[in-house]
């Protein structure tokens, strides 16, 4: 199955996506997601200029060999742009292999280990009343697990919170890459106050537990905005509310900071969405400093790399929590779901519904039913790209917000 063509498609149906479509001499096609929020054109250029020329004429069936060829053949390995490009190739090749075998991808990965993947949704609000309403709305949609994000008293807008002032009335739940209204876009700058956040969040979870009881799995994403000792304090104060996990408690550049947090709290910890390699996890797995792996298939090197990462995590009893916001395209989401169904150490899957315009471009066949996600039973990933629809949504530059502390210092978001 020699590769005869590899096309890079950039489209923006509400947000920007980078898709690689590989075609073989047999006429089979496979799709891979190479989206990198706010740096999409860097991946597009890397694919077009440096990767696609290396693919033509290669055997599409040699997935592991191609992965190693692209990873080890580059003089400078890893990095978010390289690994997103490698992920796009790898996922497209798995799509082709599963189509050639006439079975859904999860069957090639060892078959189903469960009937469906538990998914969590994103509830948020400017205050506690709005949060409770958002939780009710998500329960009505069928979610069985819910992430809780809150506005903070004294702050105009908070990353990841719906209906924040800076969102101009749009939904603003997670990774809101926004376009400038006048002139070239610039990242929106948001003020941040960690002390106010630490005072407020325990009250939020107390109210949610009082309203919805002890059984509903609740999650929270701190977006790397605490020092290790601050994160330890919050984790300890949230213990009475039995979180499913506290995510990204401290900046991921120093993963060993999780050692200090572990010494002070039994709240489960999740981290990894900003990592781009299995090697980033190191001591986090071997020392059991986290409970859930948060990488995305799209950012860690594809299906091949994610499977190896989750298999290594399983050795230490650590579960999956694959990153799945709406800047992961339906192609990347489908790849995650096939892994979710197959791996032994599945934990939970992040799931935000894509917009109608996104689903015009990417025709999906996975399903969300009674709180569970089900990958397609069709051969391959079960996602097709409508190129004519994609062409109707040209690329528009957009960026994530930048956080500044109240003293003006740039901070993690």
Secondary structure, 3 states (H helix, E strand, C coil): CEEEEEEEEEECCCCCEEEEEEEECCCCEEEEECCCCCCHHHHHHHHHHHHHHHHCCCECCCHHHHHHHHHHHCCCCCCHHHHHHHHHHHHHHHHHHHHHHCCEHHHHCCCCCCCCEEEEEEEEECCHHHHHHHHHHHHHCCCCEEEEEECCCCCCCCCCCCCCHHHCCCCCCCCCCECCCCCCCCCCEEEECHHHHHHHHHHHHHHHHHHHCCCCEEEEECCCCECHHHHHHHHHHCHHHCCCEEECCECHHHHHHHHHHHHHCCCCEEECCCCCCHHHCHHHHHCCCCCEECCCHHHHCHHHHHHHHHHHHHHCCCEECCCCCCCCCHHHHHHHHHHHHHCCCCCCEECCCCCHHHHHHEEECCEEECCEEECCCCCECCEEECHHHHHCCCCCCCECCEEEECCCCEECC
